């Protein structure tokens, strides 16, 4: 019983608080677009651009990924991201920012930040899914 109480007291301290903050242009619906390109970051060796593109494809959109020089001419939305990782006996994602920009007008359509401080982080796929869910609500 003492061990259970100890775990019950310590677990909330390790979990931290996760947050999701999304800002969308109310005049533009991201779901009205069909062709997305996820820009690969030079410093990303974890393949987040592939995970984001796969999530968009699962939602029924056409999504490519790679450097901007590889972007198809008919791309409607450019997806960019910024990731922050930490190490505490293992590497884990603590913050992910994703932005959607109109490829023609270069105007921001939506931006979102997911933060999961602490070593009890979530998989990048889960964080990507939550952000994209907030974009298409």
C-alpha positions as CSV (number, residue, x, y, z in Angstrom):
1,X,0.0,0.0,0.0
2,X,2.9,2.4,0.8
3,X,4.4,1.7,-2.6
4,X,1.1,2.6,-4.3
5,X,0.8,5.8,-2.5
6,X,4.4,6.7,-3.3
7,X,3.8,6.1,-7.0
8,X,0.5,8.0,-6.9
9,X,2.4,11.0,-5.4
10,X,5.4,10.9,-7.7
11,X,3.7,10.2,-11.1
12,X,2.0,13.6,-11.5
13,X,5.3,15.3,-10.9
14,X,6.9,13.3,-13.7
15,X,4.0,13.6,-16.1
16,X,4.1,17.4,-16.5
17,X,1.4,19.3,-18.3
18,X,0.9,19.0,-22.0
19,X,-0.6,21.8,-24.0
20,X,-1.9,22.5,-27.5
21,X,-2.2,26.0,-28.8
22,X,-3.7,26.6,-32.3
23,X,-4.3,29.8,-34.2
24,X,-6.2,29.7,-37.5
25,X,-7.1,32.3,-40.1
26,X,-10.9,32.4,-39.8
27,X,-11.3,33.4,-43.4
28,X,-9.5,30.3,-44.8
29,X,-10.5,26.7,-44.3
30,X,-7.6,24.3,-44.6
31,X,-9.9,21.5,-45.6
32,X,-10.7,23.3,-48.8
33,X,-7.2,22.6,-50.1
34,X,-6.1,19.2,-51.5
35,X,-2.4,19.4,-52.3
36,X,0.1,19.8,-49.6
37,X,3.9,19.7,-49.4
38,X,5.8,19.2,-46.2
39,X,9.1,21.0,-46.2
40,X,12.0,18.9,-44.9
41,X,14.2,20.7,-42.4
42,X,17.9,20.4,-42.9
43,X,18.5,19.6,-39.2
44,X,15.8,16.9,-39.0
45,X,17.2,13.4,-39.1
46,X,14.1,11.8,-37.5
47,X,11.9,12.0,-40.6
48,X,9.1,14.1,-39.1
49,X,8.2,15.4,-42.6
50,X,7.4,11.9,-43.6
51,X,5.2,11.4,-40.6
52,X,3.3,14.6,-41.3
53,X,2.8,13.8,-45.0
54,X,1.5,10.3,-44.1
55,X,-1.0,11.7,-41.6
56,X,-2.3,14.1,-44.3
57,X,-2.5,11.2,-46.8
58,X,-4.5,9.2,-44.3
59,X,-6.9,12.1,-44.1
60,X,-7.4,11.9,-47.9
61,X,-5.2,14.7,-49.1
62,X,-2.4,14.6,-51.6
63,X,0.8,15.2,-49.6
64,X,4.4,15.2,-50.7
65,X,7.5,15.8,-48.6
66,X,11.1,17.0,-49.2
67,X,13.0,20.2,-49.7
68,X,11.2,23.2,-51.4
69,X,13.1,22.5,-54.6
70,X,11.3,19.2,-54.8
71,X,7.8,20.8,-54.3
72,X,5.3,20.0,-57.1
73,X,4.2,23.0,-59.1
74,X,0.5,22.4,-58.2
75,X,1.1,22.5,-54.4
76,X,-1.5,24.6,-52.6
77,X,-0.3,24.5,-49.0
78,X,3.3,24.3,-47.7
79,X,3.6,22.7,-44.3
80,X,6.6,23.7,-42.2
81,X,7.6,22.4,-38.8
82,X,10.0,23.1,-35.9
83,X,10.8,20.4,-33.4
84,X,12.5,20.5,-30.0
85,X,13.9,17.4,-28.4
86,X,15.3,16.6,-25.0
87,X,17.4,13.9,-23.5
88,X,16.9,12.3,-20.1
89,X,18.3,8.8,-20.5
90,X,16.4,8.7,-23.8
91,X,15.6,11.2,-26.5
92,X,12.0,12.5,-26.7
93,X,10.1,15.2,-28.4
94,X,9.0,18.0,-26.0
95,X,7.7,20.6,-28.5
96,X,6.4,20.5,-32.0
97,X,5.3,23.6,-34.0
98,X,3.5,23.1,-37.3
99,X,2.5,25.9,-39.7
100,X,0.4,25.8,-42.9
101,X,1.1,28.5,-45.4
102,X,-0.7,29.3,-48.7
103,X,1.8,28.3,-51.4
104,X,0.6,31.1,-53.8
105,X,-0.1,34.0,-51.5
106,X,2.5,33.1,-48.9
107,X,0.0,33.9,-46.1
108,X,-0.2,31.9,-42.9
109,X,-3.3,29.7,-42.8
110,X,-2.8,28.0,-39.4
111,X,-0.1,27.4,-36.8
112,X,-0.1,25.2,-33.8
113,X,2.3,24.2,-31.0
114,X,2.1,21.0,-29.0
115,X,4.2,20.9,-25.8
116,X,4.8,17.9,-23.6
117,X,7.4,18.8,-21.0
118,X,8.9,16.0,-18.9
119,X,10.2,12.5,-19.7
120,X,6.7,11.0,-20.1
121,X,6.3,12.3,-23.6
122,X,4.0,11.1,-26.4
123,X,5.0,9.6,-29.7
124,X,5.6,12.2,-32.5
125,X,2.8,10.6,-34.5
126,X,0.3,11.4,-31.7
127,X,1.5,15.0,-31.4
128,X,1.3,15.4,-35.2
129,X,-2.2,13.9,-35.2
130,X,-3.4,16.3,-32.5
131,X,-2.1,19.3,-34.3
132,X,-3.6,18.4,-37.6
133,X,-6.9,17.5,-35.9
134,X,-6.9,21.1,-34.6
135,X,-6.2,22.5,-38.1
136,X,-9.1,20.7,-39.7
137,X,-11.8,21.3,-37.0
